Amino acid sequence: MKDEKELLDELRKGNEKAFVSLYDMYWEKLYYSCYQRIRLKEESEDIIHELFLELWNRRSVLEIRTTFSVYIFTALKYKIYRFIDSRNSRGKYVERMGEEEPASLEKAENILEFNELYKLIEYKIEELPEKCRLIFKMSRNEEMNAKEISKQLNLSESTVQNQITKAKKILKDGLKEYFTFLLL
């Protein structure tokens, strides 16, 4: 089985099998996420089908800067908001759902969002320049301080601090769009 990156490359070339593989991988999760928000079975199915139709139609110009998972779930969230707005039913939606969602559904949605965020952070860390990534991982994953890292890599402490600061800034900038979306 091909990984997502290979499937996306094949999709861009018009490979229908790659498209079907991505569809099969994500349809159920996307449907579940959509249904949890709008509580309408047919409309949820339509939204997911529309989402994949748009993916197919835009395949040749598709530009994904994160993982496919983050990309497709973010696209889904926007489609859900457009659906709700287009029906001009946000107030009716809240009334129909009651004041709060059941705790188990809210928990499931939070887990999905956490997993999306975790994957996005891992992806962004891997995009860091090599030296910056190495220093950042040593400081975070191995819990080494700047002095220990500088000794091990034979660098000055200020260079290590600068690389950690650089990594934080790159990650913050790279994740800004995701957090802005979550706040909406």
Wavefront OBJ file of the C-alpha trace (Angstrom):
o trace
v 0.000 0.000 0.000
v 1.294 3.420 -0.929
v 1.708 6.169 1.640
v -0.279 9.400 1.474
v 2.497 11.378 -0.196
v 2.726 8.858 -3.032
v -1.046 8.758 -3.340
v -1.175 12.562 -3.552
v 1.511 12.580 -6.245
v -0.482 9.990 -8.193
v -3.715 11.924 -7.630
v -2.149 15.065 -9.107
v -1.398 13.019 -12.238
v -5.047 11.962 -12.488
v -4.693 8.445 -11.114
v -8.213 7.347 -10.159
v -6.970 4.430 -8.044
v -4.988 6.848 -5.854
v -8.117 8.974 -5.473
v -10.180 5.925 -4.481
v -7.499 4.892 -1.966
v -7.592 8.333 -0.306
v -11.387 8.254 -0.351
v -11.439 4.814 1.271
v -8.922 5.911 3.920
v -10.847 9.001 4.985
v -14.517 8.716 4.020
v -15.713 7.112 7.256
v -13.734 9.414 9.573
v -14.851 12.497 7.651
v -18.470 11.343 7.646
v -18.377 10.702 11.401
v -16.872 14.124 12.054
v -19.414 15.849 9.806
v -22.380 13.966 11.208
v -21.352 14.827 14.771
v -21.577 18.509 13.884
v -24.728 18.725 11.759
v -26.678 15.584 12.773
v -28.089 15.120 9.286
v -27.248 11.807 7.604
v -27.909 12.614 3.932
v -26.463 16.108 4.165
v -23.326 14.720 5.817
v -22.925 12.225 2.986
v -23.449 15.002 0.431
v -20.863 17.228 2.094
v -18.261 14.442 2.077
v -18.986 13.582 -1.552
v -18.744 17.274 -2.482
v -15.464 17.533 -0.614
v -13.969 14.639 -2.573
v -15.418 15.882 -5.839
v -13.682 19.217 -5.275
v -10.483 17.360 -4.403
v -10.684 15.476 -7.696
v -11.500 18.613 -9.699
v -8.581 20.520 -8.150
v -6.140 17.590 -8.251
v -3.761 19.139 -10.792
v -3.344 22.376 -8.805
v -3.580 20.829 -5.362
v -1.041 22.334 -2.988
v -0.927 20.782 0.470
v 1.456 22.360 2.961
v 0.534 20.080 5.859
v -0.375 16.434 6.067
v -3.301 15.284 3.951
v -5.209 14.450 7.126
v -4.960 18.015 8.449
v -5.754 19.399 5.001
v -8.887 17.305 4.420
v -10.299 17.780 7.949
v -9.721 21.533 7.735
v -11.464 21.611 4.356
v -14.326 19.658 5.925
v -14.697 22.158 8.753
v -14.988 25.013 6.258
v -17.581 23.072 4.238
v -19.600 22.436 7.391
v -19.551 26.112 8.330
v -20.587 27.097 4.803
v -23.385 24.524 4.934
v -24.696 25.890 8.211
v -24.414 29.483 7.038
v -26.012 28.777 3.654
v -29.055 27.293 5.337
v -29.147 30.334 7.591
v -29.923 27.969 10.378
v -27.247 28.457 13.006
v -29.892 29.375 15.578
v -32.154 26.470 14.569
v -29.137 24.169 14.623
v -28.320 25.117 18.212
v -31.962 24.690 19.238
v -32.181 21.270 17.583
v -28.916 20.124 19.197
v -29.741 21.549 22.589
v -27.371 23.714 24.570
v -24.539 21.180 24.731
v -23.419 18.130 22.824
v -23.239 14.904 24.781
v -19.890 14.588 26.536
v -18.829 11.479 24.611
v -19.284 13.205 21.247
v -17.427 16.266 22.425
v -14.629 14.035 23.694
v -14.416 12.212 20.341
v -14.234 15.517 18.483
v -11.504 16.760 20.833
v -9.509 13.573 20.272
v -9.771 14.021 16.502
v -8.640 17.646 16.770
v -5.772 16.697 19.095
v -4.614 14.005 16.663
v -4.784 16.476 13.773
v -2.760 19.012 15.750
v -0.190 16.427 16.853
v 0.341 15.282 13.251
v 0.632 18.879 12.091
v 3.237 19.694 14.770
v 5.263 16.584 13.888
v 5.074 17.523 10.209
v 6.201 21.101 10.908
v 9.105 19.886 13.072
v 10.287 17.650 10.230
v 10.209 20.686 7.906
v 12.675 22.618 10.102
v 16.206 23.078 8.748
v 18.372 20.089 9.708
v 20.505 21.757 12.406
v 17.525 23.604 13.841
v 15.433 20.400 13.906
v 18.210 18.423 15.630
v 18.680 21.050 18.352
v 14.941 21.476 18.857
v 14.386 17.723 19.209
v 17.277 17.441 21.657
v 15.782 20.209 23.788
v 12.211 18.902 23.666
v 12.390 15.140 23.210
v 15.559 14.473 25.178
v 14.947 17.339 27.616
v 18.493 18.637 27.264
v 19.295 22.220 28.167
v 21.254 24.605 25.934
v 24.513 23.954 27.793
v 24.244 20.169 27.340
v 23.320 20.514 23.671
v 26.162 22.959 23.018
v 28.658 20.535 24.587
v 27.362 17.545 22.645
v 27.262 19.367 19.280
v 30.351 21.491 19.910
v 28.423 24.747 19.436
v 28.148 27.886 21.507
v 25.226 28.152 23.908
v 24.032 31.286 22.128
v 23.912 29.389 18.811
v 21.847 26.667 20.464
v 19.500 29.246 22.026
v 19.151 31.017 18.668
v 18.273 27.742 16.930
v 15.662 26.888 19.566
v 14.164 30.379 19.251
v 14.188 30.045 15.459
v 12.417 26.662 15.674
v 9.754 28.058 18.018
v 9.109 30.992 15.685
v 8.845 28.773 12.609
v 6.470 26.400 14.418
v 4.385 29.249 15.800
v 4.058 30.827 12.353
v 3.305 27.458 10.762
v 0.585 26.648 13.278
v -0.976 30.114 13.418
v -3.523 29.355 10.688
v -4.621 26.166 12.456
v -5.170 27.917 15.788
v -6.959 30.828 14.154
v -9.330 28.321 12.576
v -9.926 26.572 15.904
v -10.824 29.866 17.543
v -13.536 30.422 14.923
l 1 2 3 4 5 6 7 8 9 10 11 12 13 14 15 16 17 18 19 20 21 22 23 24 25 26 27 28 29 30 31 32 33 34 35 36 37 38 39 40 41 42 43 44 45 46 47 48 49 50 51 52 53 54 55 56 57 58 59 60 61 62 63 64 65 66 67 68 69 70 71 72 73 74 75 76 77 78 79 80 81 82 83 84 85 86 87 88 89 90 91 92 93 94 95 96 97 98 99 100 101 102 103 104 105 106 107 108 109 110 111 112 113 114 115 116 117 118 119 120 121 122 123 124 125 126 127 128 129 130 131 132 133 134 135 136 137 138 139 140 141 142 143 144 145 146 147 148 149 150 151 152 153 154 155 156 157 158 159 160 161 162 163 164 165 166 167 168 169 170 171 172 173 174 175 176 177 178 179 180 181 182 183 184
